Amino acid sequence: MAIDYEHFKKKLETEKELLEKELGAVGRINPDNLSDWEAIPIDRDTSQADENTVADSIEDYEDNVAIVNTLETRYQDTKSALDKIKHDTYGLCQVCKEEIDAERLEANPSARTCRKHM
């Protein structure tokens, strides 16, 4: 069964835009490495804050780090899938080189492997 590259390209582009928006809410592009995102701290004045406020700020920042790490992985996978479409290698399992079935790609357009190699 032939893969509908245009369909998956649109899905991936939409996902990429959504991920960029979500990443922008909790992080920023690292100015020293433009392919990397980093968490940003919550804007709170902790200069005269009590210990609880400082602890909350640290906890919020750690939450942002976890969110950025998860979103960035999805973002990089999405960009990689778009690159594979561009180079006509999209939808091939990176382990066995067999075609990934359309149902799996529909559920996860950035899937790198077939069901057998998940």
N, CA, C and O atoms as CSV, one atom per row, in Angstrom:
chain,resi,resn,atom,element,x,y,z
A,1,MET,N,N,0.845,-1.185,0.000
A,1,MET,CA,C,0.000,0.000,0.000
A,1,MET,C,C,0.890,1.248,0.000
A,1,MET,O,O,1.782,1.374,0.839
A,2,ALA,N,N,0.656,2.136,-0.908
A,2,ALA,CA,C,1.464,3.352,-1.023
A,2,ALA,C,C,1.144,4.332,0.105
A,2,ALA,O,O,-0.008,4.475,0.514
A,3,ILE,N,N,2.161,4.987,0.588
A,3,ILE,CA,C,2.010,5.970,1.659
A,3,ILE,C,C,1.607,7.307,1.053
A,3,ILE,O,O,2.186,7.750,0.061
A,4,ASP,N,N,0.619,7.941,1.653
A,4,ASP,CA,C,0.166,9.259,1.214
A,4,ASP,C,C,1.073,10.312,1.854
A,4,ASP,O,O,0.781,10.829,2.932
A,5,TYR,N,N,2.165,10.614,1.180
A,5,TYR,CA,C,3.175,11.523,1.724
A,5,TYR,C,C,2.597,12.904,2.041
A,5,TYR,O,O,2.943,13.488,3.068
A,6,GLU,N,N,1.739,13.428,1.195
A,6,GLU,CA,C,1.158,14.764,1.432
A,6,GLU,C,C,0.333,14.790,2.719
A,6,GLU,O,O,0.410,15.740,3.499
A,7,HIS,N,N,-0.450,13.745,2.928
A,7,HIS,CA,C,-1.277,13.646,4.141
A,7,HIS,C,C,-0.393,13.688,5.386
A,7,HIS,O,O,-0.655,14.451,6.316
A,8,PHE,N,N,0.659,12.860,5.397
A,8,PHE,CA,C,1.522,12.794,6.572
A,8,PHE,C,C,2.388,14.043,6.709
A,8,PHE,O,O,2.718,14.448,7.823
A,9,LYS,N,N,2.756,14.650,5.595
A,9,LYS,CA,C,3.518,15.902,5.649
A,9,LYS,C,C,2.690,16.987,6.339
A,9,LYS,O,O,3.207,17.722,7.181
A,10,LYS,N,N,1.410,17.088,5.986
A,10,LYS,CA,C,0.531,18.078,6.623
A,10,LYS,C,C,0.375,17.792,8.109
A,10,LYS,O,O,0.431,18.708,8.930
A,11,LYS,N,N,0.177,16.516,8.458
A,11,LYS,CA,C,0.045,16.148,9.873
A,11,LYS,C,C,1.313,16.523,10.652
A,11,LYS,O,O,1.239,17.075,11.750
A,12,LEU,N,N,2.459,16.218,10.075
A,12,LEU,CA,C,3.732,16.499,10.735
A,12,LEU,C,C,3.997,17.999,10.848
A,12,LEU,O,O,4.501,18.461,11.872
A,13,GLU,N,N,3.666,18.755,9.817
A,13,GLU,CA,C,3.853,20.208,9.881
A,13,GLU,C,C,2.958,20.829,10.950
A,13,GLU,O,O,3.382,21.740,11.661
A,14,THR,N,N,1.730,20.344,11.067
A,14,THR,CA,C,0.813,20.823,12.105
A,14,THR,C,C,1.364,20.476,13.484
A,14,THR,O,O,1.348,21.308,14.392
A,15,GLU,N,N,1.849,19.251,13.637
A,15,GLU,CA,C,2.434,18.812,14.910
A,15,GLU,C,C,3.664,19.658,15.262
A,15,GLU,O,O,3.849,20.038,16.418
A,16,LYS,N,N,4.496,19.950,14.267
A,16,LYS,CA,C,5.705,20.755,14.496
A,16,LYS,C,C,5.331,22.151,14.997
A,16,LYS,O,O,5.938,22.660,15.939
A,17,GLU,N,N,4.338,22.762,14.369
A,17,GLU,CA,C,3.892,24.099,14.793
A,17,GLU,C,C,3.344,24.065,16.230
A,17,GLU,O,O,3.642,24.952,17.030
A,18,LEU,N,N,2.557,23.055,16.547
A,18,LEU,CA,C,2.006,22.920,17.888
A,18,LEU,C,C,3.116,22.728,18.919
A,18,LEU,O,O,3.088,23.332,19.991
A,19,LEU,N,N,4.083,21.893,18.592
A,19,LEU,CA,C,5.202,21.657,19.515
A,19,LEU,C,C,6.042,22.918,19.713
A,19,LEU,O,O,6.490,23.195,20.826
A,20,GLU,N,N,6.259,23.683,18.642
A,20,GLU,CA,C,7.004,24.938,18.772
A,20,GLU,C,C,6.275,25.900,19.698
A,20,GLU,O,O,6.902,26.593,20.500
A,21,LYS,N,N,4.959,25.942,19.588
A,21,LYS,CA,C,4.160,26.813,20.443
A,21,LYS,C,C,4.243,26.353,21.906
A,21,LYS,O,O,4.429,27.166,22.811
A,22,GLU,N,N,4.101,25.044,22.120
A,22,GLU,CA,C,4.179,24.503,23.478
A,22,GLU,C,C,5.571,24.703,24.067
A,22,GLU,O,O,5.707,25.073,25.233
A,23,LEU,N,N,6.598,24.462,23.269
A,23,LEU,CA,C,7.965,24.663,23.741
A,23,LEU,C,C,8.209,26.133,24.086
A,23,LEU,O,O,8.874,26.437,25.076
A,24,GLY,N,N,7.676,27.034,23.276
A,24,GLY,CA,C,7.848,28.463,23.519
A,24,GLY,C,C,7.206,28.928,24.816
A,24,GLY,O,O,7.598,29.955,25.369
A,25,ALA,N,N,6.226,28.183,25.305
A,25,ALA,CA,C,5.556,28.558,26.552
A,25,ALA,C,C,6.390,28.217,27.780
A,25,ALA,O,O,6.228,28.839,28.830
A,26,VAL,N,N,7.286,27.230,27.658
A,26,VAL,CA,C,8.072,26.800,28.825
A,26,VAL,C,C,9.574,26.860,28.592
A,26,VAL,O,O,10.361,26.573,29.494
A,27,GLY,N,N,9.972,27.234,27.375
A,27,GLY,CA,C,11.395,27.245,27.078
A,27,GLY,C,C,11.745,28.253,26.006
A,27,GLY,O,O,10.914,29.047,25.566
A,28,ARG,N,N,12.989,28.197,25.602
A,28,ARG,CA,C,13.487,29.061,24.532
A,28,ARG,C,C,14.570,28.295,23.789
A,28,ARG,O,O,15.141,27.333,24.302
A,29,ILE,N,N,14.840,28.742,22.572
A,29,ILE,CA,C,15.928,28.132,21.814
A,29,ILE,C,C,17.239,28.577,22.458
A,29,ILE,O,O,17.440,29.761,22.730
A,30,ASN,N,N,18.100,27.638,22.689
A,30,ASN,CA,C,19.399,27.911,23.299
A,30,ASN,C,C,20.217,28.767,22.330
A,30,ASN,O,O,20.496,28.332,21.212
A,31,PRO,N,N,20.604,29.976,22.743
A,31,PRO,CA,C,21.354,30.853,21.825
A,31,PRO,C,C,22.720,30.286,21.430
A,31,PRO,O,O,23.276,30.678,20.404
A,32,ASP,N,N,23.263,29.373,22.229
A,32,ASP,CA,C,24.563,28.776,21.920
A,32,ASP,C,C,24.443,27.531,21.033
A,32,ASP,O,O,25.433,27.073,20.465
A,33,ASN,N,N,23.217,26.984,20.918
A,33,ASN,CA,C,22.980,25.795,20.102
A,33,ASN,C,C,21.561,25.888,19.569
A,33,ASN,O,O,20.617,25.489,20.250
A,34,LEU,N,N,21.402,26.406,18.370
A,34,LEU,CA,C,20.083,26.719,17.830
A,34,LEU,C,C,19.203,25.504,17.561
A,34,LEU,O,O,18.024,25.661,17.244
A,35,SER,N,N,19.751,24.298,17.681
A,35,SER,CA,C,18.929,23.107,17.508
A,35,SER,C,C,18.517,22.528,18.859
A,35,SER,O,O,18.000,21.413,18.927
A,36,ASP,N,N,18.745,23.283,19.931
A,36,ASP,CA,C,18.457,22.818,21.283
A,36,ASP,C,C,17.509,23.792,21.985
A,36,ASP,O,O,17.615,25.007,21.820
A,37,TRP,N,N,16.595,23.248,22.759
A,37,TRP,CA,C,15.691,24.066,23.573
A,37,TRP,C,C,16.121,23.948,25.022
A,37,TRP,O,O,16.644,22.915,25.440
A,38,GLU,N,N,15.902,25.004,25.785
A,38,GLU,CA,C,16.191,24.972,27.216
A,38,GLU,C,C,15.020,25.580,27.974
A,38,GLU,O,O,14.347,26.492,27.494
A,39,ALA,N,N,14.797,25.051,29.165
A,39,ALA,CA,C,13.701,25.546,30.001
A,39,ALA,C,C,13.998,26.960,30.456
A,39,ALA,O,O,15.155,27.352,30.609
A,40,ILE,N,N,12.935,27.720,30.669
A,40,ILE,CA,C,13.089,29.062,31.227
A,40,ILE,C,C,12.461,29.070,32.618
A,40,ILE,O,O,11.445,28.415,32.854
A,41,PRO,N,N,13.068,29.808,33.526
A,41,PRO,CA,C,12.491,29.879,34.872
A,41,PRO,C,C,11.203,30.702,34.876
A,41,PRO,O,O,11.010,31.587,34.043
A,42,ILE,N,N,10.341,30.394,35.821
A,42,ILE,CA,C,9.127,31.175,36.023
A,42,ILE,C,C,9.553,32.542,36.548
A,42,ILE,O,O,10.411,32.632,37.427
A,43,ASP,N,N,8.967,33.588,36.022
A,43,ASP,CA,C,9.331,34.948,36.429
A,43,ASP,C,C,8.751,35.281,37.806
A,43,ASP,O,O,7.571,35.609,37.931
A,44,ARG,N,N,9.573,35.193,38.808
A,44,ARG,CA,C,9.160,35.556,40.171
A,44,ARG,C,C,10.288,36.356,40.803
A,44,ARG,O,O,11.466,36.077,40.581
A,45,ASP,N,N,9.916,37.335,41.578
A,45,ASP,CA,C,10.916,38.103,42.308
A,45,ASP,C,C,11.242,37.343,43.582
A,45,ASP,O,O,10.465,37.337,44.537
A,46,THR,N,N,12.396,36.705,43.581
A,46,THR,CA,C,12.794,35.932,44.758
A,46,THR,C,C,13.872,36.652,45.561
A,46,THR,O,O,14.465,36.064,46.465
A,47,SER,N,N,14.130,37.911,45.242
A,47,SER,CA,C,15.193,38.633,45.926
A,47,SER,C,C,14.903,38.795,47.419
A,47,SER,O,O,15.820,38.786,48.239
A,48,GLN,N,N,13.631,38.941,47.763
A,48,GLN,CA,C,13.288,39.079,49.179
A,48,GLN,C,C,12.227,38.055,49.579
A,48,GLN,O,O,11.432,38.279,50.492
A,49,ALA,N,N,12.239,36.947,48.885
A,49,ALA,CA,C,11.213,35.929,49.111
A,49,ALA,C,C,11.592,35.006,50.259
A,49,ALA,O,O,12.761,34.857,50.617
A,50,ASP,N,N,10.555,34.394,50.821
A,50,ASP,CA,C,10.826,33.413,51.866
A,50,ASP,C,C,11.246,32.085,51.220
A,50,ASP,O,O,11.224,31.946,49.997
A,51,GLU,N,N,11.623,31.123,52.048
A,51,GLU,CA,C,12.118,29.845,51.552
A,51,GLU,C,C,11.082,29.117,50.696
A,51,GLU,O,O,11.444,28.465,49.716
A,52,ASN,N,N,9.814,29.218,51.049
A,52,ASN,CA,C,8.764,28.527,50.298
A,52,ASN,C,C,8.644,29.074,48.880
A,52,ASN,O,O,8.466,28.304,47.935
A,53,THR,N,N,8.738,30.380,48.721
A,53,THR,CA,C,8.653,30.979,47.391
A,53,THR,C,C,9.840,30.552,46.537
A,53,THR,O,O,9.679,30.238,45.358
A,54,VAL,N,N,11.016,30.540,47.123
A,54,VAL,CA,C,12.214,30.105,46.400
A,54,VAL,C,C,12.077,28.632,46.013
A,54,VAL,O,O,12.403,28.249,44.889
A,55,ALA,N,N,11.597,27.813,46.941
A,55,ALA,CA,C,11.408,26.385,46.656
A,55,ALA,C,C,10.385,26.192,45.535
A,55,ALA,O,O,10.575,25.348,44.660
A,56,ASP,N,N,9.303,26.972,45.560
A,56,ASP,CA,C,8.295,26.885,44.492
A,56,ASP,C,C,8.901,27.251,43.144
A,56,ASP,O,O,8.597,26.618,42.133
A,57,SER,N,N,9.750,28.266,43.124
A,57,SER,CA,C,10.390,28.690,41.875
A,57,SER,C,C,11.286,27.588,41.320
A,57,SER,O,O,11.294,27.328,40.117
A,58,ILE,N,N,12.029,26.955,42.197
A,58,ILE,CA,C,12.912,25.860,41.774
A,58,ILE,C,C,12.080,24.690,41.259
A,58,ILE,O,O,12.413,24.086,40.239
A,59,GLU,N,N,11.004,24.373,41.962
A,59,GLU,CA,C,10.133,23.267,41.536
A,59,GLU,C,C,9.487,23.560,40.183
A,59,GLU,O,O,9.409,22.676,39.329
A,60,ASP,N,N,9.025,24.790,39.984
A,60,ASP,CA,C,8.431,25.171,38.702
A,60,ASP,C,C,9.446,25.055,37.574
A,60,ASP,O,O,9.122,24.586,36.483
A,61,TYR,N,N,10.674,25.484,37.842
A,61,TYR,CA,C,11.727,25.388,36.832
A,61,TYR,C,C,12.017,23.926,36.493
A,61,TYR,O,O,12.166,23.578,35.321
A,62,GLU,N,N,12.097,23.075,37.511
A,62,GLU,CA,C,12.345,21.653,37.274
A,62,GLU,C,C,11.209,21.026,36.466
A,62,GLU,O,O,11.451,20.171,35.615
A,63,ASP,N,N,9.977,21.448,36.729
A,63,ASP,CA,C,8.842,20.979,35.934
A,63,ASP,C,C,9.011,21.396,34.479
A,63,ASP,O,O,8.771,20.602,33.569
A,64,ASN,N,N,9.426,22.649,34.259
A,64,ASN,CA,C,9.647,23.138,32.889
A,64,ASN,C,C,10.741,22.335,32.185
A,64,ASN,O,O,10.632,22.053,30.992
A,65,VAL,N,N,11.793,21.965,32.917
A,65,VAL,CA,C,12.872,21.173,32.330
A,65,VAL,C,C,12.317,19.833,31.846
A,65,VAL,O,O,12.627,19.395,30.739
A,66,ALA,N,N,11.508,19.193,32.663
A,66,ALA,CA,C,10.926,17.901,32.286
A,66,ALA,C,C,10.007,18.044,31.073
A,66,ALA,O,O,10.033,17.210,30.168
A,67,ILE,N,N,9.200,19.095,31.056
A,67,ILE,CA,C,8.292,19.335,29.934
A,67,ILE,C,C,9.092,19.599,28.662
A,67,ILE,O,O,8.792,19.032,27.611
A,68,VAL,N,N,10.092,20.444,28.751
A,68,VAL,CA,C,10.929,20.762,27.581
A,68,VAL,C,C,11.592,19.496,27.050
A,68,VAL,O,O,11.618,19.278,25.839
A,69,ASN,N,N,12.125,18.660,27.933
A,69,ASN,CA,C,12.789,17.437,27.484
A,69,ASN,C,C,11.832,16.528,26.718
A,69,ASN,O,O,12.195,15.979,25.677
A,70,THR,N,N,10.621,16.369,27.227
A,70,THR,CA,C,9.624,15.523,26.559
A,70,THR,C,C,9.215,16.117,25.218
A,70,THR,O,O,9.196,15.421,24.202
A,71,LEU,N,N,8.887,17.414,25.218
A,71,LEU,CA,C,8.450,18.070,23.980
A,71,LEU,C,C,9.566,18.122,22.948
A,71,LEU,O,O,9.320,17.960,21.753
A,72,GLU,N,N,10.786,18.347,23.406
A,72,GLU,CA,C,11.901,18.457,22.467
A,72,GLU,C,C,12.160,17.131,21.757
A,72,GLU,O,O,12.505,17.120,20.575
A,73,THR,N,N,12.000,16.027,22.458
A,73,THR,CA,C,12.156,14.716,21.824
A,73,THR,C,C,11.118,14.543,20.721
A,73,THR,O,O,11.451,14.119,19.614
A,74,ARG,N,N,9.859,14.871,21.020
A,74,ARG,CA,C,8.796,14.788,20.010
A,74,ARG,C,C,9.080,15.738,18.845
A,74,ARG,O,O,8.865,15.392,17.683
A,75,TYR,N,N,9.566,16.939,19.171
A,75,TYR,CA,C,9.874,17.947,18.153
A,75,TYR,C,C,10.970,17.439,17.204
A,75,TYR,O,O,10.844,17.555,15.985
A,76,GLN,N,N,12.032,16.881,17.766
A,76,GLN,CA,C,13.132,16.373,16.942
A,76,GLN,C,C,12.669,15.194,16.087
A,76,GLN,O,O,13.068,15.080,14.928
A,77,ASP,N,N,11.831,14.314,16.649
A,77,ASP,CA,C,11.283,13.191,15.878
A,77,ASP,C,C,10.427,13.699,14.719
A,77,ASP,O,O,10.477,13.155,13.616
A,78,THR,N,N,9.646,14.739,14.974
A,78,THR,CA,C,8.783,15.318,13.940
A,78,THR,C,C,9.622,15.941,12.828
A,78,THR,O,O,9.341,15.739,11.647
A,79,LYS,N,N,10.649,16.695,13.204
A,79,LYS,CA,C,11.538,17.289,12.209
A,79,LYS,C,C,12.246,16.212,11.390
A,79,LYS,O,O,12.422,16.357,10.181
A,80,SER,N,N,12.645,15.144,12.051
A,80,SER,CA,C,13.311,14.039,11.365
A,80,SER,C,C,12.371,13.386,10.355
A,80,SER,O,O,12.782,13.064,9.240
A,81,ALA,N,N,11.114,13.191,10.741
A,81,ALA,CA,C,10.130,12.593,9.827
A,81,ALA,C,C,9.901,13.494,8.614
A,81,ALA,O,O,9.795,13.003,7.490
A,82,LEU,N,N,9.825,14.799,8.833
A,82,LEU,CA,C,9.665,15.731,7.709
A,82,LEU,C,C,10.879,15.670,6.779
A,82,LEU,O,O,10.737,15.750,5.558
A,83,ASP,N,N,12.050,15.530,7.353
A,83,ASP,CA,C,13.267,15.418,6.559
A,83,ASP,C,C,13.243,14.120,5.737
A,83,ASP,O,O,13.682,14.100,4.588
A,84,LYS,N,N,12.730,13.043,6.336
A,84,LYS,CA,C,12.628,11.766,5.620
A,84,LYS,C,C,11.658,11.885,4.439
A,84,LYS,O,O,11.898,11.294,3.386
A,85,ILE,N,N,10.575,12.636,4.601
A,85,ILE,CA,C,9.650,12.852,3.486
A,85,ILE,C,C,10.392,13.554,2.351
A,85,ILE,O,O,10.261,13.187,1.183
A,86,LYS,N,N,11.161,14.556,2.712
A,86,LYS,CA,C,11.922,15.325,1.720
A,86,LYS,C,C,12.907,14.427,0.948
A,86,LYS,O,O,13.159,14.648,-0.237
A,87,HIS,N,N,13.454,13.422,1.629
A,87,HIS,CA,C,14.465,12.556,1.017
A,87,HIS,C,C,13.916,11.183,0.607
A,87,HIS,O,O,14.677,10.246,0.365
A,88,ASP,N,N,12.592,11.083,0.533
A,88,ASP,CA,C,11.924,9.841,0.087
A,88,ASP,C,C,12.291,8.609,0.900
A,88,ASP,O,O,12.362,7.508,0.355
A,89,THR,N,N,12.523,8.777,2.181
A,89,THR,CA,C,12.794,7.625,3.045
A,89,THR,C,C,11.753,7.519,4.163
A,89,THR,O,O,11.903,6.714,5.082
A,90,TYR,N,N,10.708,8.328,4.079
A,90,TYR,CA,C,9.662,8.327,5.107
A,90,TYR,C,C,8.875,7.019,5.072
A,90,TYR,O,O,8.599,6.471,4.005
A,91,GLY,N,N,8.522,6.536,6.253
A,91,GLY,CA,C,7.673,5.357,6.357
A,91,GLY,C,C,8.421,4.045,6.270
A,91,GLY,O,O,7.801,2.988,6.158
A,92,LEU,N,N,9.749,4.093,6.321
A,92,LEU,CA,C,10.540,2.872,6.315
A,92,LEU,C,C,11.112,2.634,7.706
A,92,LEU,O,O,11.647,3.546,8.337
A,93,CYS,N,N,10.991,1.402,8.168
A,93,CYS,CA,C,11.521,1.025,9.483
A,93,CYS,C,C,13.038,1.205,9.475
A,93,CYS,O,O,13.717,0.746,8.556
A,94,GLN,N,N,13.559,1.865,10.485
A,94,GLN,CA,C,15.003,2.083,10.503
A,94,GLN,C,C,15.774,0.840,10.931
A,94,GLN,O,O,17.004,0.837,10.897
A,95,VAL,N,N,15.060,-0.228,11.337
A,95,VAL,CA,C,15.731,-1.482,11.689
A,95,VAL,C,C,15.767,-2.435,10.494
A,95,VAL,O,O,16.835,-2.888,10.083
A,96,CYS,N,N,14.581,-2.736,9.938
A,96,CYS,CA,C,14.513,-3.750,8.878
A,96,CYS,C,C,14.301,-3.159,7.482
A,96,CYS,O,O,14.329,-3.890,6.491
A,97,LYS,N,N,14.090,-1.851,7.397
A,97,LYS,CA,C,13.892,-1.134,6.130
A,97,LYS,C,C,12.583,-1.494,5.418
A,97,LYS,O,O,12.364,-1.099,4.272
A,98,GLU,N,N,11.715,-2.245,6.103
A,98,GLU,CA,C,10.399,-2.555,5.552
A,98,GLU,C,C,9.484,-1.349,5.755
A,98,GLU,O,O,9.747,-0.497,6.602
A,99,GLU,N,N,8.409,-1.285,4.972
A,99,GLU,CA,C,7.459,-0.179,5.080
A,99,GLU,C,C,6.668,-0.273,6.391
A,99,GLU,O,O,6.191,-1.345,6.763
A,100,ILE,N,N,6.539,0.846,7.072
A,100,ILE,CA,C,5.721,0.923,8.286
A,100,ILE,C,C,4.269,1.039,7.835
A,100,ILE,O,O,3.950,1.831,6.948
A,101,ASP,N,N,3.387,0.244,8.449
A,101,ASP,CA,C,2.003,0.260,7.980
A,101,ASP,C,C,1.337,1.610,8.271
A,101,ASP,O,O,1.658,2.296,9.241
A,102,ALA,N,N,0.398,1.960,7.386
A,102,ALA,CA,C,-0.265,3.268,7.440
A,102,ALA,C,C,-1.007,3.486,8.758
A,102,ALA,O,O,-1.074,4.613,9.247
A,103,GLU,N,N,-1.560,2.425,9.333
A,103,GLU,CA,C,-2.275,2.559,10.608
A,103,GLU,C,C,-1.337,3.040,11.712
A,103,GLU,O,O,-1.708,3.891,12.520
A,104,ARG,N,N,-0.126,2.495,11.744
A,104,ARG,CA,C,0.867,2.930,12.745
A,104,ARG,C,C,1.283,4.378,12.479
A,104,ARG,O,O,1.409,5.167,13.417
A,105,LEU,N,N,1.495,4.730,11.224
A,105,LEU,CA,C,1.874,6.107,10.893
A,105,LEU,C,C,0.737,7.081,11.202
A,105,LEU,O,O,0.983,8.222,11.595
A,106,GLU,N,N,-0.485,6.640,11.028
A,106,GLU,CA,C,-1.627,7.503,11.347
A,106,GLU,C,C,-1.650,7.807,12.846
A,106,GLU,O,O,-1.923,8.935,13.257
A,107,ALA,N,N,-1.360,6.784,13.658
A,107,ALA,CA,C,-1.340,6.963,15.116
A,107,ALA,C,C,-0.118,7.764,15.559
A,107,ALA,O,O,-0.192,8.551,16.503
A,108,ASN,N,N,1.004,7.558,14.875
A,108,ASN,CA,C,2.251,8.250,15.220
A,108,ASN,C,C,3.006,8.560,13.929
A,108,ASN,O,O,3.830,7.760,13.487
A,109,PRO,N,N,2.730,9.718,13.321
A,109,PRO,CA,C,3.357,10.049,12.028
A,109,PRO,C,C,4.881,10.107,12.067
A,109,PRO,O,O,5.524,10.026,11.020
A,110,SER,N,N,5.465,10.245,13.244
A,110,SER,CA,C,6.927,10.300,13.317
A,110,SER,C,C,7.535,8.960,13.743
A,110,SER,O,O,8.688,8.909,14.171
A,111,ALA,N,N,6.754,7.872,13.627
A,111,ALA,CA,C,7.253,6.540,13.991
A,111,ALA,C,C,8.510,6.217,13.189
A,111,ALA,O,O,8.582,6.473,11.987
A,112,ARG,N,N,9.492,5.652,13.878
A,112,ARG,CA,C,10.761,5.313,13.233
A,112,ARG,C,C,10.851,3.826,12.878
A,112,ARG,O,O,11.668,3.420,12.052
A,113,THR,N,N,10.002,3.028,13.514
A,113,THR,CA,C,10.081,1.588,13.320
A,113,THR,C,C,8.709,0.974,13.045
A,113,THR,O,O,7.670,1.553,13.365
A,114,CYS,N,N,8.737,-0.206,12.446
A,114,CYS,CA,C,7.501,-0.953,12.233
A,114,CYS,C,C,7.045,-1.545,13.564
A,114,CYS,O,O,7.755,-1.451,14.565
A,115,ARG,N,N,5.874,-2.148,13.574
A,115,ARG,CA,C,5.338,-2.743,14.813
A,115,ARG,C,C,6.270,-3.807,15.383
A,115,ARG,O,O,6.435,-3.916,16.598
A,116,LYS,N,N,6.872,-4.582,14.502
A,116,LYS,CA,C,7.745,-5.675,14.948
A,116,LYS,C,C,8.961,-5.145,15.724
A,116,LYS,O,O,9.467,-5.823,16.618
A,117,HIS,N,N,9.423,-3.952,15.388
A,117,HIS,CA,C,10.634,-3.397,16.011
A,117,HIS,C,C,10.365,-2.233,16.964
A,117,HIS,O,O,11.261,-1.446,17.269
A,118,MET,N,N,9.127,-2.138,17.424
A,118,MET,CA,C,8.773,-1.051,18.362
A,118,MET,C,C,9.548,-1.177,19.660
A,118,MET,O,O,9.381,-0.355,20.561
